[in-house]
Amino acid sequence: MPPRALEPAGIALVDKPAGPSSFAVIAEVRRRTRARTGHAGTLDPFATGLLVVLSGWATKLQPCFVGLDKRYLTEIDLRATTTTGDPEGAILEGHEPPAGSARGARLDALRGEVDLPIPAASAVKIDGERAYRLARRGVEVEMPVRRSTIRALELVGAGEGLATLDLHVSSGTYIRAIATALGGHCRTLRRLEVGPFSVDDANPLQLIDPADAFARLDSGAQARAPKDALQRMALA
């Protein structure tokens, strides 16, 4: 059984490298603190960037953190789609990338409220089983559609069939689904922000005091705090 200590309590901001799973990175924080550990959302192994890790009794604040908006920087290869929407999947179809005007029209269609199929290589459960496990066995299923809010989508670089996007999106948005909708796949993906927290402030050796982190959240996120967590912060 993993350690269940309630101290030290706090929020760690970790800059995940490409390669290891998010759970391996979170486990490293747990080994160091020897405390109960949770998270506010994971990243795929190929992706890098900000993981918000909750330590000790601060795991009680998880409902406040899991629904936060996120900001990403991604380089999309518009010349091919893959089975996973990222470089780890097999190529489904190769094609010429869209010209500038066609690319702009596709980007415009992805701003605001959009409905996108959840990628097959995701942790969503289909009939009680994780979708990525079905995909690994070659089982084809019709993936559900999820409504997301793309608050900002900016083209910050382009060339040789590639497009680099800076996106500010609602929680639960799959950037790989956006890449697929554009006719391509993510070559790289980096999470820059989770709510008010930035990867520029990442330091896995530092725990932000739970009350200080809580104070940075907007009122909607704070309203999701359970009463016992508020009591621990002397806010109830």
PyRosetta script that sets phi, psi and omega in degrees:
from pyrosetta import init, pose_from_sequence

init()
pose = pose_from_sequence("MPPRALEPAGIALVDKPAGPSSFAVIAEVRRRTRARTGHAGTLDPFATGLLVVLSGWATKLQPCFVGLDKRYLTEIDLRATTTTGDPEGAILEGHEPPAGSARGARLDALRGEVDLPIPAASAVKIDGERAYRLARRGVEVEMPVRRSTIRALELVGAGEGLATLDLHVSSGTYIRAIATALGGHCRTLRRLEVGPFSVDDANPLQLIDPADAFARLDSGAQARAPKDALQRMALA")
pose.set_psi(1, 138.7)
pose.set_omega(1, 179.2)
pose.set_phi(2, -70.3)
pose.set_psi(2, 158.7)
pose.set_omega(2, 176.9)
pose.set_phi(3, -58.5)
pose.set_psi(3, 144.6)
pose.set_omega(3, -177.9)
pose.set_phi(4, -122.1)
pose.set_psi(4, 21.6)
pose.set_omega(4, -177.7)
pose.set_phi(5, -61.7)
pose.set_psi(5, 144.1)
pose.set_omega(5, 179.0)
pose.set_phi(6, -90.1)
pose.set_psi(6, -6.2)
pose.set_omega(6, 176.0)
pose.set_phi(7, -131.4)
pose.set_psi(7, 147.8)
pose.set_omega(7, 0.6)
pose.set_phi(8, -74.1)
pose.set_psi(8, 145.8)
pose.set_omega(8, -179.7)
pose.set_phi(9, -106.8)
pose.set_psi(9, 139.0)
pose.set_omega(9, 177.2)
pose.set_phi(10, 163.8)
pose.set_psi(10, -173.8)
pose.set_omega(10, -178.6)
pose.set_phi(11, -120.1)
pose.set_psi(11, 124.6)
pose.set_omega(11, 177.1)
pose.set_phi(12, -103.8)
pose.set_psi(12, 134.6)
pose.set_omega(12, 175.1)
pose.set_phi(13, -103.6)
pose.set_psi(13, 117.0)
pose.set_omega(13, -173.3)
pose.set_phi(14, -118.8)
pose.set_psi(14, 134.4)
pose.set_omega(14, 175.3)
pose.set_phi(15, -94.0)
pose.set_psi(15, 98.5)
pose.set_omega(15, -177.0)
pose.set_phi(16, -71.0)
pose.set_psi(16, 133.3)
pose.set_omega(16, 174.1)
pose.set_phi(17, -83.8)
pose.set_psi(17, 168.2)
pose.set_omega(17, 174.5)
pose.set_phi(18, -73.1)
pose.set_psi(18, 141.5)
pose.set_omega(18, 176.3)
pose.set_phi(19, 118.6)
pose.set_psi(19, -71.9)
pose.set_omega(19, -178.2)
pose.set_phi(20, -70.0)
pose.set_psi(20, 156.1)
pose.set_omega(20, 175.0)
pose.set_phi(21, -73.0)
pose.set_psi(21, 159.6)
pose.set_omega(21, 176.0)
pose.set_phi(22, -60.4)
pose.set_psi(22, -36.5)
pose.set_omega(22, -177.2)
pose.set_phi(23, -67.7)
pose.set_psi(23, -31.6)
pose.set_omega(23, 175.3)
pose.set_phi(24, -67.0)
pose.set_psi(24, -39.6)
pose.set_omega(24, 178.6)
pose.set_phi(25, -66.9)
pose.set_psi(25, -42.9)
pose.set_omega(25, 179.1)
pose.set_phi(26, -65.1)
pose.set_psi(26, -38.0)
pose.set_omega(26, 178.7)
pose.set_phi(27, -63.1)
pose.set_psi(27, -32.9)
pose.set_omega(27, 177.6)
pose.set_phi(28, -65.6)
pose.set_psi(28, -39.2)
pose.set_omega(28, 175.1)
pose.set_phi(29, -63.3)
pose.set_psi(29, -42.1)
pose.set_omega(29, -180.0)
pose.set_phi(30, -62.4)
pose.set_psi(30, -42.0)
pose.set_omega(30, 179.4)
pose.set_phi(31, -62.4)
pose.set_psi(31, -35.1)
pose.set_omega(31, -178.2)
pose.set_phi(32, -74.7)
pose.set_psi(32, -41.0)
pose.set_omega(32, -176.1)
pose.set_phi(33, -89.5)
pose.set_psi(33, -25.8)
pose.set_omega(33, -174.2)
pose.set_phi(34, 56.7)
pose.set_psi(34, 37.1)
pose.set_omega(34, -179.2)
pose.set_phi(35, -124.5)
pose.set_psi(35, 163.7)
pose.set_omega(35, 171.8)
pose.set_phi(36, -54.7)
pose.set_psi(36, 136.8)
pose.set_omega(36, -173.9)
pose.set_phi(37, -136.9)
pose.set_psi(37, 136.8)
pose.set_omega(37, 175.5)
pose.set_phi(38, -135.4)
pose.set_psi(38, -172.8)
pose.set_omega(38, -178.0)
pose.set_phi(39, -148.1)
pose.set_psi(39, 167.4)
pose.set_omega(39, 180.0)
pose.set_phi(40, -114.0)
pose.set_psi(40, 28.5)
pose.set_omega(40, 179.8)
pose.set_phi(41, 127.2)
pose.set_psi(41, 136.5)
pose.set_omega(41, -176.1)
pose.set_phi(42, -100.8)
pose.set_psi(42, 174.1)
pose.set_omega(42, 174.9)
pose.set_phi(43, -126.4)
pose.set_psi(43, 151.2)
pose.set_omega(43, 175.3)
pose.set_phi(44, -65.5)
pose.set_psi(44, 155.4)
pose.set_omega(44, -178.6)
pose.set_phi(45, -54.7)
pose.set_psi(45, -37.4)
pose.set_omega(45, -177.7)
pose.set_phi(46, -73.5)
pose.set_psi(46, -18.1)
pose.set_omega(46, -175.0)
pose.set_phi(47, -84.3)
pose.set_psi(47, 159.4)
pose.set_omega(47, 177.2)
pose.set_phi(48, -126.7)
pose.set_psi(48, 171.4)
pose.set_omega(48, 171.6)
pose.set_phi(49, 115.3)
pose.set_psi(49, -158.8)
pose.set_omega(49, -164.0)
pose.set_phi(50, -75.4)
pose.set_psi(50, 124.6)
pose.set_omega(50, 166.7)
pose.set_phi(51, -114.1)
pose.set_psi(51, 130.6)
pose.set_omega(51, 175.0)
pose.set_phi(52, -98.5)
pose.set_psi(52, 113.1)
pose.set_omega(52, -175.2)
pose.set_phi(53, -110.3)
pose.set_psi(53, 131.6)
pose.set_omega(53, -178.1)
pose.set_phi(54, -104.4)
pose.set_psi(54, 131.3)
pose.set_omega(54, -176.2)
pose.set_phi(55, -118.4)
pose.set_psi(55, 144.8)
pose.set_omega(55, 175.4)
pose.set_phi(56, 63.8)
pose.set_psi(56, -144.5)
pose.set_omega(56, -178.2)
pose.set_phi(57, -67.4)
pose.set_psi(57, -12.6)
pose.set_omega(57, 176.6)
pose.set_phi(58, -63.3)
pose.set_psi(58, -14.5)
pose.set_omega(58, 174.8)
pose.set_phi(59, -61.7)
pose.set_psi(59, -21.8)
pose.set_omega(59, 176.5)
pose.set_phi(60, -64.7)
pose.set_psi(60, -19.8)
pose.set_omega(60, -179.5)
pose.set_phi(61, -87.2)
pose.set_psi(61, 3.7)
pose.set_omega(61, -176.6)
pose.set_phi(62, -51.9)
pose.set_psi(62, -40.9)
pose.set_omega(62, 179.1)
pose.set_phi(63, -58.6)
pose.set_psi(63, -24.6)
pose.set_omega(63, -179.6)
pose.set_phi(64, -75.8)
pose.set_psi(64, -25.7)
pose.set_omega(64, -171.8)
pose.set_phi(65, -101.7)
pose.set_psi(65, -25.2)
pose.set_omega(65, -171.9)
pose.set_phi(66, -72.8)
pose.set_psi(66, -20.4)
pose.set_omega(66, -177.4)
pose.set_phi(67, -99.5)
pose.set_psi(67, 15.0)
pose.set_omega(67, -175.9)
pose.set_phi(68, -75.8)
pose.set_psi(68, 148.4)
pose.set_omega(68, 172.4)
pose.set_phi(69, -61.2)
pose.set_psi(69, 159.7)
pose.set_omega(69, 179.4)
pose.set_phi(70, -136.0)
pose.set_psi(70, 154.9)
pose.set_omega(70, 177.3)
pose.set_phi(71, -124.7)
pose.set_psi(71, 135.4)
pose.set_omega(71, -176.4)
pose.set_phi(72, -131.5)
pose.set_psi(72, 155.2)
pose.set_omega(72, 167.5)
pose.set_phi(73, -121.3)
pose.set_psi(73, 124.0)
pose.set_omega(73, -177.0)
pose.set_phi(74, -136.3)
pose.set_psi(74, 142.5)
pose.set_omega(74, 171.7)
pose.set_phi(75, -104.7)
pose.set_psi(75, 122.0)
pose.set_omega(75, -176.2)
pose.set_phi(76, -109.2)
pose.set_psi(76, 129.5)
pose.set_omega(76, 173.2)
pose.set_phi(77, -88.1)
pose.set_psi(77, 110.3)
pose.set_omega(77, -175.9)
pose.set_phi(78, -86.3)
pose.set_psi(78, 7.8)
pose.set_omega(78, -175.8)
pose.set_phi(79, -96.4)
pose.set_psi(79, -6.7)
pose.set_omega(79, -178.3)
pose.set_phi(80, -163.0)
pose.set_psi(80, 146.3)
pose.set_omega(80, 169.6)
pose.set_phi(81, -99.7)
pose.set_psi(81, 155.1)
pose.set_omega(81, 178.3)
pose.set_phi(82, -128.5)
pose.set_psi(82, 167.3)
pose.set_omega(82, -177.3)
pose.set_phi(83, -65.1)
pose.set_psi(83, -23.9)
pose.set_omega(83, -176.8)
pose.set_phi(84, -112.3)
pose.set_psi(84, -8.8)
pose.set_omega(84, -176.7)
pose.set_phi(85, 80.0)
pose.set_psi(85, 9.2)
pose.set_omega(85, -179.9)
pose.set_phi(86, -142.9)
pose.set_psi(86, -179.7)
pose.set_omega(86, -175.6)
pose.set_phi(87, -72.3)
pose.set_psi(87, -8.1)
pose.set_omega(87, -178.4)
pose.set_phi(88, -84.6)
pose.set_psi(88, -11.1)
pose.set_omega(88, -178.3)
pose.set_phi(89, -93.4)
pose.set_psi(89, 167.1)
pose.set_omega(89, 176.1)
pose.set_phi(90, -80.0)
pose.set_psi(90, 147.6)
pose.set_omega(90, -179.8)
pose.set_phi(91, -69.9)
pose.set_psi(91, 127.8)
pose.set_omega(91, 176.7)
pose.set_phi(92, -89.1)
pose.set_psi(92, -44.2)
pose.set_omega(92, -175.2)
pose.set_phi(93, -155.3)
pose.set_psi(93, 132.0)
pose.set_omega(93, 172.9)
pose.set_phi(94, -103.9)
pose.set_psi(94, 145.6)
pose.set_omega(94, -177.3)
pose.set_phi(95, -162.0)
pose.set_psi(95, 169.8)
pose.set_omega(95, 174.8)
pose.set_phi(96, -70.8)
pose.set_psi(96, 138.1)
pose.set_omega(96, 177.6)
pose.set_phi(97, -68.4)
pose.set_psi(97, 152.5)
pose.set_omega(97, -179.9)
pose.set_phi(98, -66.1)
pose.set_psi(98, 147.1)
pose.set_omega(98, 176.0)
pose.set_phi(99, -68.7)
pose.set_psi(99, 170.7)
pose.set_omega(99, -174.9)
pose.set_phi(100, -53.0)
pose.set_psi(100, -47.2)
pose.set_omega(100, -177.7)
pose.set_phi(101, -68.3)
pose.set_psi(101, -40.4)
pose.set_omega(101, 179.1)
pose.set_phi(102, -67.4)
pose.set_psi(102, -39.1)
pose.set_omega(102, 177.4)
pose.set_phi(103, -63.4)
pose.set_psi(103, -41.6)
pose.set_omega(103, 178.7)
pose.set_phi(104, -62.8)
pose.set_psi(104, -38.7)
pose.set_omega(104, 178.6)
pose.set_phi(105, -65.4)
pose.set_psi(105, -39.7)
pose.set_omega(105, 178.7)
pose.set_phi(106, -66.0)
pose.set_psi(106, -39.8)
pose.set_omega(106, 178.6)
pose.set_phi(107, -64.9)
pose.set_psi(107, -41.7)
pose.set_omega(107, 179.6)
pose.set_phi(108, -60.1)
pose.set_psi(108, -37.1)
pose.set_omega(108, -177.7)
pose.set_phi(109, -70.1)
pose.set_psi(109, -13.8)
pose.set_omega(109, -177.3)
pose.set_phi(110, -102.8)
pose.set_psi(110, 8.5)
pose.set_omega(110, 177.6)
pose.set_phi(111, -96.0)
pose.set_psi(111, 143.6)
pose.set_omega(111, -179.8)
pose.set_phi(112, 90.1)
pose.set_psi(112, -145.0)
pose.set_omega(112, 179.9)
pose.set_phi(113, -82.8)
pose.set_psi(113, 122.7)
pose.set_omega(113, -178.3)
pose.set_phi(114, -134.7)
pose.set_psi(114, 147.9)
pose.set_omega(114, 174.7)
pose.set_phi(115, -107.8)
pose.set_psi(115, 120.0)
pose.set_omega(115, -176.8)
pose.set_phi(116, -130.2)
pose.set_psi(116, 139.7)
pose.set_omega(116, 175.7)
pose.set_phi(117, -64.0)
pose.set_psi(117, 138.7)
pose.set_omega(117, 175.3)
pose.set_phi(118, -69.8)
pose.set_psi(118, 134.2)
pose.set_omega(118, -179.6)
pose.set_phi(119, -58.4)
pose.set_psi(119, 145.3)
pose.set_omega(119, 178.8)
pose.set_phi(120, -62.9)
pose.set_psi(120, -32.3)
pose.set_omega(120, 178.6)
pose.set_phi(121, -89.1)
pose.set_psi(121, 64.7)
pose.set_omega(121, -179.6)
pose.set_phi(122, -135.0)
pose.set_psi(122, 170.4)
pose.set_omega(122, -177.7)
pose.set_phi(123, -88.9)
pose.set_psi(123, 3.4)
pose.set_omega(123, 177.9)
pose.set_phi(124, -61.4)
pose.set_psi(124, 139.7)
pose.set_omega(124, -179.3)
pose.set_phi(125, -87.4)
pose.set_psi(125, 132.5)
pose.set_omega(125, 174.6)
pose.set_phi(126, -117.6)
pose.set_psi(126, 113.9)
pose.set_omega(126, -177.2)
pose.set_phi(127, 52.9)
pose.set_psi(127, 40.6)
pose.set_omega(127, 175.0)
pose.set_phi(128, 86.0)
pose.set_psi(128, -0.1)
pose.set_omega(128, -178.9)
pose.set_phi(129, -124.5)
pose.set_psi(129, 144.0)
pose.set_omega(129, 179.6)
pose.set_phi(130, -61.0)
pose.set_psi(130, 136.3)
pose.set_omega(130, -176.4)
pose.set_phi(131, -61.5)
pose.set_psi(131, -37.6)
pose.set_omega(131, -177.0)
pose.set_phi(132, -66.2)
pose.set_psi(132, -29.2)
pose.set_omega(132, 177.4)
pose.set_phi(133, -70.6)
pose.set_psi(133, -38.6)
pose.set_omega(133, 175.5)
pose.set_phi(134, -63.6)
pose.set_psi(134, -41.5)
pose.set_omega(134, -179.0)
pose.set_phi(135, -63.4)
pose.set_psi(135, -39.2)
pose.set_omega(135, 180.0)
pose.set_phi(136, -63.9)
pose.set_psi(136, -29.8)
pose.set_omega(136, 179.0)
pose.set_phi(137, -87.1)
pose.set_psi(137, -0.4)
pose.set_omega(137, 179.4)
pose.set_phi(138, 81.0)
pose.set_psi(138, 15.4)
pose.set_omega(138, 179.5)
pose.set_phi(139, -82.0)
pose.set_psi(139, 121.9)
pose.set_omega(139, -179.9)
pose.set_phi(140, -91.2)
pose.set_psi(140, 127.6)
pose.set_omega(140, 178.1)
pose.set_phi(141, -132.5)
pose.set_psi(141, 156.3)
pose.set_omega(141, 175.3)
pose.set_phi(142, -85.2)
pose.set_psi(142, 112.8)
pose.set_omega(142, -175.8)
pose.set_phi(143, -77.2)
pose.set_psi(143, 141.5)
pose.set_omega(143, 178.0)
pose.set_phi(144, -67.5)
pose.set_psi(144, 159.0)
pose.set_omega(144, 179.1)
pose.set_phi(145, -98.9)
pose.set_psi(145, 140.0)
pose.set_omega(145, 178.1)
pose.set_phi(146, -121.2)
pose.set_psi(146, 135.0)
pose.set_omega(146, 176.0)
pose.set_phi(147, -84.8)
pose.set_psi(147, 128.6)
pose.set_omega(147, 179.2)
pose.set_phi(148, -126.1)
pose.set_psi(148, 158.9)
pose.set_omega(148, 175.0)
pose.set_phi(149, -112.7)
pose.set_psi(149, 116.9)
pose.set_omega(149, 177.0)
pose.set_phi(150, -96.7)
pose.set_psi(150, 96.6)
pose.set_omega(150, -173.9)
pose.set_phi(151, -73.0)
pose.set_psi(151, -31.7)
pose.set_omega(151, 177.6)
pose.set_phi(152, -153.1)
pose.set_psi(152, 138.7)
pose.set_omega(152, 177.6)
pose.set_phi(153, -143.8)
pose.set_psi(153, 111.4)
pose.set_omega(153, -175.1)
pose.set_phi(154, -122.5)
pose.set_psi(154, 130.0)
pose.set_omega(154, 173.7)
pose.set_phi(155, -80.9)
pose.set_psi(155, 112.9)
pose.set_omega(155, -175.5)
pose.set_phi(156, -109.8)
pose.set_psi(156, -1.8)
pose.set_omega(156, 177.4)
pose.set_phi(157, -170.3)
pose.set_psi(157, 148.0)
pose.set_omega(157, -179.9)
pose.set_phi(158, -157.4)
pose.set_psi(158, 149.6)
pose.set_omega(158, 176.3)
pose.set_phi(159, 159.0)
pose.set_psi(159, 141.2)
pose.set_omega(159, 176.2)
pose.set_phi(160, 54.1)
pose.set_psi(160, 44.6)
pose.set_omega(160, 176.4)
pose.set_phi(161, 79.1)
pose.set_psi(161, 9.1)
pose.set_omega(161, -178.7)
pose.set_phi(162, -113.7)
pose.set_psi(162, 150.2)
pose.set_omega(162, 176.0)
pose.set_phi(163, -138.7)
pose.set_psi(163, 129.2)
pose.set_omega(163, 177.7)
pose.set_phi(164, -104.6)
pose.set_psi(164, 124.3)
pose.set_omega(164, -175.9)
pose.set_phi(165, -118.0)
pose.set_psi(165, 142.9)
pose.set_omega(165, 171.4)
pose.set_phi(166, -110.7)
pose.set_psi(166, 117.4)
pose.set_omega(166, -172.4)
pose.set_phi(167, -124.8)
pose.set_psi(167, 140.0)
pose.set_omega(167, 171.3)
pose.set_phi(168, -118.1)
pose.set_psi(168, 114.9)
pose.set_omega(168, -169.0)
pose.set_phi(169, -132.6)
pose.set_psi(169, 161.5)
pose.set_omega(169, 176.1)
pose.set_phi(170, -73.3)
pose.set_psi(170, 160.1)
pose.set_omega(170, 178.3)
pose.set_phi(171, -59.4)
pose.set_psi(171, 142.2)
pose.set_omega(171, 178.4)
pose.set_phi(172, 88.2)
pose.set_psi(172, 1.1)
pose.set_omega(172, 178.7)
pose.set_phi(173, -78.3)
pose.set_psi(173, 130.9)
pose.set_omega(173, 176.8)
pose.set_phi(174, -94.6)
pose.set_psi(174, 113.9)
pose.set_omega(174, 178.8)
pose.set_phi(175, -66.6)
pose.set_psi(175, -30.7)
pose.set_omega(175, 176.6)
pose.set_phi(176, -62.6)
pose.set_psi(176, -33.7)
pose.set_omega(176, 177.5)
pose.set_phi(177, -68.0)
pose.set_psi(177, -36.2)
pose.set_omega(177, 176.7)
pose.set_phi(178, -65.0)
pose.set_psi(178, -42.9)
pose.set_omega(178, 178.5)
pose.set_phi(179, -60.6)
pose.set_psi(179, -42.5)
pose.set_omega(179, 179.2)
pose.set_phi(180, -64.5)
pose.set_psi(180, -40.3)
pose.set_omega(180, 178.5)
pose.set_phi(181, -62.9)
pose.set_psi(181, -27.0)
pose.set_omega(181, 177.9)
pose.set_phi(182, -84.7)
pose.set_psi(182, -2.6)
pose.set_omega(182, 180.0)
pose.set_phi(183, 88.3)
pose.set_psi(183, 21.4)
pose.set_omega(183, -178.4)
pose.set_phi(184, -142.8)
pose.set_psi(184, -156.7)
pose.set_omega(184, 177.3)
pose.set_phi(185, -147.0)
pose.set_psi(185, 156.0)
pose.set_omega(185, 179.3)
pose.set_phi(186, -71.0)
pose.set_psi(186, 124.6)
pose.set_omega(186, 170.1)
pose.set_phi(187, -85.4)
pose.set_psi(187, -41.8)
pose.set_omega(187, 176.6)
pose.set_phi(188, -136.5)
pose.set_psi(188, 155.6)
pose.set_omega(188, 177.6)
pose.set_phi(189, -149.2)
pose.set_psi(189, 126.6)
pose.set_omega(189, 179.7)
pose.set_phi(190, -132.3)
pose.set_psi(190, 126.5)
pose.set_omega(190, 177.4)
pose.set_phi(191, -88.2)
pose.set_psi(191, 121.3)
pose.set_omega(191, -176.3)
pose.set_phi(192, -94.6)
pose.set_psi(192, -34.8)
pose.set_omega(192, -174.8)
pose.set_phi(193, -145.6)
pose.set_psi(193, 147.8)
pose.set_omega(193, 168.5)
pose.set_phi(194, -128.2)
pose.set_psi(194, 107.8)
pose.set_omega(194, -175.2)
pose.set_phi(195, 55.5)
pose.set_psi(195, -127.8)
pose.set_omega(195, -177.5)
pose.set_phi(196, -85.4)
pose.set_psi(196, 3.4)
pose.set_omega(196, -174.4)
pose.set_phi(197, -100.8)
pose.set_psi(197, 136.6)
pose.set_omega(197, -174.9)
pose.set_phi(198, -116.9)
pose.set_psi(198, 146.3)
pose.set_omega(198, 175.9)
pose.set_phi(199, -63.9)
pose.set_psi(199, -22.1)
pose.set_omega(199, 177.7)
pose.set_phi(200, -63.5)
pose.set_psi(200, -21.3)
pose.set_omega(200, -178.8)
pose.set_phi(201, -99.6)
pose.set_psi(201, 8.7)
pose.set_omega(201, -175.6)
pose.set_phi(202, -63.8)
pose.set_psi(202, 134.9)
pose.set_omega(202, 176.6)
pose.set_phi(203, -159.8)
pose.set_psi(203, 96.8)
pose.set_omega(203, -175.1)
pose.set_phi(204, -65.3)
pose.set_psi(204, -13.9)
pose.set_omega(204, -179.5)
pose.set_phi(205, -88.6)
pose.set_psi(205, -6.6)
pose.set_omega(205, -177.5)
pose.set_phi(206, -112.4)
pose.set_psi(206, 136.7)
pose.set_omega(206, 173.6)
pose.set_phi(207, -109.4)
pose.set_psi(207, 121.6)
pose.set_omega(207, 175.4)
pose.set_phi(208, -74.8)
pose.set_psi(208, 133.3)
pose.set_omega(208, 178.2)
pose.set_phi(209, -54.9)
pose.set_psi(209, 133.6)
pose.set_omega(209, -177.5)
pose.set_phi(210, -54.1)
pose.set_psi(210, -41.9)
pose.set_omega(210, -179.5)
pose.set_phi(211, -66.0)
pose.set_psi(211, -37.1)
pose.set_omega(211, 178.7)
pose.set_phi(212, -66.6)
pose.set_psi(212, -42.9)
pose.set_omega(212, 178.5)
pose.set_phi(213, -65.7)
pose.set_psi(213, -42.0)
pose.set_omega(213, 179.5)
pose.set_phi(214, -60.2)
pose.set_psi(214, -39.4)
pose.set_omega(214, -178.0)
pose.set_phi(215, -64.9)
pose.set_psi(215, -22.0)
pose.set_omega(215, -179.2)
pose.set_phi(216, -82.6)
pose.set_psi(216, -12.2)
pose.set_omega(216, -178.8)
pose.set_phi(217, -79.7)
pose.set_psi(217, 154.7)
pose.set_omega(217, 176.3)
pose.set_phi(218, -76.1)
pose.set_psi(218, 169.7)
pose.set_omega(218, -173.9)
pose.set_phi(219, -62.4)
pose.set_psi(219, -33.9)
pose.set_omega(219, 179.5)
pose.set_phi(220, -64.4)
pose.set_psi(220, -42.7)
pose.set_omega(220, 178.3)
pose.set_phi(221, -68.8)
pose.set_psi(221, -40.3)
pose.set_omega(221, 179.7)
pose.set_phi(222, -63.1)
pose.set_psi(222, -32.3)
pose.set_omega(222, -178.5)
pose.set_phi(223, -65.8)
pose.set_psi(223, -16.0)
pose.set_omega(223, -180.0)
pose.set_phi(224, -87.2)
pose.set_psi(224, -0.1)
pose.set_omega(224, -177.8)
pose.set_phi(225, -70.5)
pose.set_psi(225, 132.0)
pose.set_omega(225, 176.0)
pose.set_phi(226, -70.8)
pose.set_psi(226, 155.4)
pose.set_omega(226, -173.8)
pose.set_phi(227, -61.5)
pose.set_psi(227, -38.0)
pose.set_omega(227, -177.8)
pose.set_phi(228, -67.1)
pose.set_psi(228, -30.9)
pose.set_omega(228, 176.1)
pose.set_phi(229, -69.4)
pose.set_psi(229, -40.7)
pose.set_omega(229, 177.7)
pose.set_phi(230, -62.7)
pose.set_psi(230, -37.6)
pose.set_omega(230, 178.8)
pose.set_phi(231, -64.2)
pose.set_psi(231, -39.9)
pose.set_omega(231, 179.2)
pose.set_phi(232, -64.2)
pose.set_psi(232, -31.1)
pose.set_omega(232, 179.0)
pose.set_phi(233, -92.0)
pose.set_psi(233, 6.7)
pose.set_omega(233, -178.5)
pose.set_phi(234, 57.9)
pose.set_psi(234, 40.1)
pose.set_omega(234, -179.6)
pose.set_phi(235, -114.1)
pose.set_psi(235, 5.2)
pose.set_omega(235, 180.0)
pose.set_phi(236, -122.9)
pose.dump_pdb("model.pdb")
